[in-house]
Amino acid sequence: MQSEIPIHLIEPDAREAAIGQEPPATANWVRAAGFKADFGEALLLPDTLGAVSAVWIGRGSSEMRRRKRFVLGGFAKSAPAGQYRIATELPPDEALEAALGWHLGRYRFTRYKSAGAAREAELAAPDGVDPDRLDALVQGSILARDLINTPAADMGPDGLEAAARALAEAEGAAISVVSGGELQQGFPLIHTVGQAAARAPRLIDLTWGRGPKVTLVGKGVCFDTGGLNLKPGGSMALMKKDMGGAANILALAHMVMARRLPVRLRVLIPAVENAVSGSAMRPGDVLTSRKGLTVEVNNTDAEGRLVLADALALACEEAPELLIDFATLTGAARVALGPELPPFYTDDDALAADLAEGARALSDPLWRLPLWPGYEAEIEPDIADLDNAPPGGMAGSITAALFLKRFVEGPAWVHADIYGWVPKPLPGRPKGGECQAARAAFHMLEKRYG
């Protein structure tokens, strides 16, 4: 049986002391390599036969560790084949972060690749880290990435339904789908957004477990042309990821079900394509929602909040204890906080604190923004109850959240305006679809119900 290769995490201030504990040949090797212990810097140490005997990974300075995450993510991407273990004693939260970085760094999206398989490199769960919990976090994150990375040709509303059905079958959940005339009658906003597309809109409804009612809602716009307010080509290039909210809600559902949290889980995904055809909704149309509120459509490219509105209204009809929604909702959120730091909104301070704790604990950054009541008037047009696209664009993420809030009555509610994409490679985060907010929300649910 192959022995495990130890990984030593070295801080810059401890580099010389670590070198001093090695045999002269190894010490000379480290000095000749110029190893500085910068964050994520990797050095393979050979044995007398030239095989890898150990790996040194730089932890970087405390400032670098504050700024960066997933210290093993870079090495994991190119690690030689073998079985590895973290030999450095770490606090449980740092050990979990290191292990997550390893597994997320090993991720490859290979569905359309003809190249051979990646080299097999495995990391043992570090001491103090529950391997089953780690696996649930990793597999949920991979699910979100795979769904977002799949092109819209293979991940339309039907593909998203298939993914939800596969998850339901694997975990013993019940699933139903509303479409056709029933969707048009009961969920008019979802139907109207998706009616111009060749693939029919639908509402996916998954239920599992027993206990306090927790409902998850994810924006499932499988491709967004912008509708008649057509996006320019550059802005349309990444719109396969506009179902990132649904992908991350399914990731969160996987984590909850895999860990058997004692909750009655419900997952609602309005799955549509926002397309252009003769039946497309028009700027200036006034639509009536499931809740009865009317909405003036002043921009057909602000469709995500429309489909979420009907789903949130349905969610509240059965009075859940907690309601969570994820959506790739606004460019304004990216302008404000960039691609790595999604904003979230809630009026519940305890819920906000628990979610922020989860963001820190599971390396899943989030930042709370306010549901500022001073902007309520911005979403109230003269002709209808609500405006889906207030003019001017200022505070766009906040006004979108305020719009959604009008459809929530009763439960504690949190909304995350995620990006769901990594624009340039980072340790543990290859370019492409990304799991955002799901791990943080899972930690919060564990704390409350686990």
Buried (B, 14 or more C-beta within 10 A) or exposed (E): EEEBBBBBBBBBEEBEEBBEEBEEEBBEBBEEEEBEBBBBBBBBBEEEEEEBBBBBBBBBBEEBBEEBBBBBBBBBBEBBEBBBBBBBEBEEBBBBBBBBBBBBBBBBBEEEEEEEEBEEBBBEBBEEBEEEBBBBBBBBBBBBBBBBBBEBEEBBBBBBBEBBBEBBEEBEBEBEBBBEEEBBEBBBBBBBBBBBBEBBBBBBBBBBBEEBBBBBBBBBBBBBBBBBBBBEEEBBEBBBBBBBBBBBBBBBBBBBBBBEBEBBBBBBBBBBBBBBEEEBBEBEBEBBBBBEBBBBBBBBBBBBBBBBBBBBBBBBEEEBBBBBBBBBBBBBBBEBBEBBBBBBBBBBEEBBEBBBBBBEBBBBBBEBBBBBEEBBEBBBBEEBBBBBBBEEEEBBBBBBBBBBBBBBBEBBBBBBBBBBBBBEBBBBBBEBBBBBBBBBBBBBBBEBBB
